[in-house]
Every structure is written in structure tokens, then in C-alpha cells.
Amino acid sequence: MAKDGSTETDPRSLTFILNEVPRSKNRTRYQHVSTLTEATTTTLVVKSGAPDEIRHRVSEYRSFSESALSSIQLLFPLWVVYATLGCESDIYVSDHRGYSVFTAWLASRWHSGIFIADIWDLPSLPLQMYTKNSGIHHIHKALYHGFSYLLALALLRKASRVVLSIHPRSIDRYGIPEDRVVALTNGVAERLRRETLANGTSAGVSTGITIVYVGHVNEMRKIPRVVEYISDIDHEGVTLHLIGPTTPEAREEIRETDTDIEIELHGYCSHERALEFVSESDIGLCLVPKSVKNYRFSYPIKLFEYGLFSVATVCSDTAGIRRVVTHGEDALLVDPDDQSEISEAVTQLVQDEALRDRIGEQFEQTIENYYWEDITREFERTVLNC
């Protein structure tokens, strides 16, 4: 066995089928793909794209968006099957989407390979997004994703391994044998703290108590309502920084909020810039309403990033987040739809510096158990030793 725990002398061949590889290196998909491209001879089959550093490491790269058929979206399901069946590999890895699960299963049968599902979000998520809207376009999308979800539901049971980066309870209804499920979490790269602090630039946050929220600022996530919930905090010098894509409706509603808190709407910021704000903040908000179903089981990346910088955080009390932190020890957990609980928790952290420091320091210690280096090592071991 090698020092890193792997058992293979020669790299195994692997085909990874997914929508895209994000540019942010702290995302689950990037970390998983990057790890496997270093450990295997990898073919990447994607719908949209991948960063250059990933593309340069794979042995073969196939992208629907760069194919001659890219203008005809309806042909994508056929293209991905054709593109994947042309790749003879030892292992086929899918993501949570139905087309990816079906294609990886079919290719593994075709080439007598191993089928592994890498599930970092609910397979039902695409269906949920389109069933909330009306119109012919959305009905068509809902039917497509409904069929894809049923495929995923049936075929995930046939995977040799299902690697979960969401809470294990999320797949209770799927009937997957427990001995085939490997439960991991999301994480954070330790180097981000060193790079952010060594960068020497400042987000320029004001003096006093700084609260930060990183994520989409819109009605679906009820951020305007959260702002209203904490608007009556009785403490001088409190500033709330909202960092992330902001809808015009949310921006207008937040600006009309009657509050003594100073509110800064920054809109989209680069990941590096967002981390500068986080590193200079006292309190973090990781709140998503219960109506956003996939977040009930997720491990939000911003949770780990807040902890990396010792930011005392108020979190939604969900199954996923409870698997990482404990109420009163390294975070404060609240019902994300309860105004009094959110207001009480934030007020408590604003007014009690000793509590902020204690929770922030303990949170940082907790996050030391969730560095990507350790998580991706386990991911690699799971895939290659299957």
C-alpha cells in the first residue's frame, strides 16, 4: 500500500460525468474532480465546462457546450450517452442528476466497469426548481427532470458505492443498502486563511460590530425578512454586510427597512473579496428557510469558511448543519423561520463579546476536522478501492 493509503500501483482509468466543474476551488465538485484527476487517468464529460487547470490535467475532455450540437439543447441527453459510451474506463462516476446517473450506470454495464455515484445535492433538486413555475417551458422542464429523478431513484440502488456529501437521511427513501453508502461532508481549504491574511488587503469594514452574510440575497432565501428580524438590535455601531448576487426586489425591500443598523449591499464579489469580509467580521449568518428543501441536508460551504476565520455564527437548525456544529458550543442554532429566535441569537452575540470569542474560537477548532485535504483523501480512497 502506498503512503497515502491507496492500493493501486498504476493509475486507474475513470470517466466523470457531470454538469460542470466550477471555478471556485473551495466547492465540492472542484475538490472531488481535482482529486481524481491527480490520482487516475481521467476522462471528463461535462455539459458546460471546466477551469483550464482541470482541463489540462485530464487525459480527455468532452464538453457539450463546445460540440457541434450545442445549439440544440434537446440533444444533450443523447450526446452525453454517446460521448460516455465511447470512453472505456475502469470506473464511471456520476453526480446527482438523473442523466448522469443513467449514463454512468449504462457505461459501466457496457464496458464491465464500476459505477459510483458522487451525490453532493438532492437528486430531486432540478425537479423542485421547475415545478414551482408555470408556463409551457417550465412544464417541459419539469417533465424532463421528473423522468430524470425517477431514473436516479431506481439506478442509484445499483451503484457499487454512493458517496454522499449531504446528510445520510437525505436518501432514506432510495432503498440503497447501507454498506454501499459512504457519508462524507463538505469542507474548507486551510490555505484560504493563510492566503487571505497574507494578502494584506482589507475589506474596509467599519469599526464596531460587523455581521456578515455570504450568499444569494433574494426572496427565496428570505434575506429581506432576516434583515427585518434583526433590525431592532439595541446596540450602537452594528454593520451588516450582505455579499452575493442581489435581486432588485430584495435590494429595494432591504433599503426600505426601518433600522439603526448600517446595511451594506455589496452584490456579487469574487471569492477572494468575500473572504476578506468574512475574515474581518465578528458574526456570521448561515440562514436558509425551511422552504429551500435541499438545504435541510446540506453542509453549506460558507459555514466552514466562517469557522475557518473564527466567526461566531448563527445557523439554521438543520440535519446537515447539526452534523457539523453543536448549539451553544461552536455556533448558535435557530429555527430559520422564527423571528424571535434569530433576533435573540444575533442580539446575544452582539452584546456579549466573551460569548462571541468563545464560540468563534471553538468553531475554528471544530473546522480543523473538516479540511478538504482529509476529506478528499477519504473520497479518493473510497473511489479507487471500490
C-alpha angles and dihedrals in degrees: 000000000000122000092255091058097255119134101204122097096191122041113262120230116249138178118205118198118194144131097257144323109244122228093232108096092206094065122104096238093051092049094048096045093044092051094050095046088057093048103038144033095262135199113194119207112186140164099216116012152279136237116272094248090059094044091053092054100050122088092223133014124197120181127179091205089060096044128098089251097056094108091061104065093181089069094058096094090053092044094052092051092048093045093049098044087058089062114082106201141157092232134030117198123194132187124224098283120106096234091051093048092048093047095048091048093048094047092048089054093044095051099028091245135140122272117214125176118211103200115189097152138026113285087221093057098096089049092051091053095058103035089067092066135063131215134085094277093053093043089054091049092047091052091049094048091042090057090044091052092052089051091051091047092054101038102043086073088064096055117113087220134010110202110200124202089174129065114294091235088068092078100040092118094051097078094226113162110251093230090064095053122090112189116208131158137222118266147178136253111247090212090069090074093049093046094046095048093042092050090080094211122120131217086219096233115178125253118265126048115343123200119190134196120185119191142058113333105212145113095266089064090039094228093151087057092049089052088052091049093058097035094100097057106142101220133103124240100024117152126186117204115199111196122185144059107322128201118225090239093054092045092053094046093049092049090053093054112119104229143130090221114105108237122201117193107197101170118203115000130178115261090251092052093047090053090053089059092046093050091055097044131101101202132030130203119214099171127148123165122246090247089073092078101187090060091064089077103026131106101221113222091221089060090064092042092053089051092048088064097041093249112165103234139204108210140185110259098240134145093252097049092043088059089062106034138029123223113254094008108068102353143007113249120205141172099264091216097049114096096196095050093050093045092047095049095047092044090050092054093043093053101038112062093177090055091048092052095045095049093043093051093047090047090055090052091049092052091056085078091058106056113143092233091067096038095049091046088059090044092053092047091051094051099042097042095050 
